[in-house]
Amino acid sequence: MPEILEIVMLICFGFSWPINVIKAYKARTTKGKSVIFISLILLGYVAGITSKFINPDFDYAGKWYVLFFYFLNFTMVSLDLFMYIRNYRLDKKREAELKNQN
């Protein structure tokens, strides 16, 4: 049962991150985003993945799907971080263009 609840949590987060990535792509700005928050979420997923690998009782063959969702979510949050970097550069470019116009 704990694994099922963990998967439900990961699926809920998993549905949220693609929506967040798409929103960041369309917004083309970092306003309202926090690179520290994104980094902490990534660190949390790394901790969760690591906990599975160092747990001697974890049954990889029977419960590989838990790791699958951790890696999938880690990938989605990484995409969100890349969108942050992209949008940060776009923000800087817009600021430079505004300075050049004045």
Secondary structure, DSSP 8 states (H G I E B T S, - for coil): -HHHHHHHHHHHHHHHHHHHHHHHHHH-S-TT--HHHHHHHHHHHHHHHHHHHH-TT--TTT-HHHHHHHHHHHHHHHHHHHHHHHHHHHHHHHHHHHHHH-
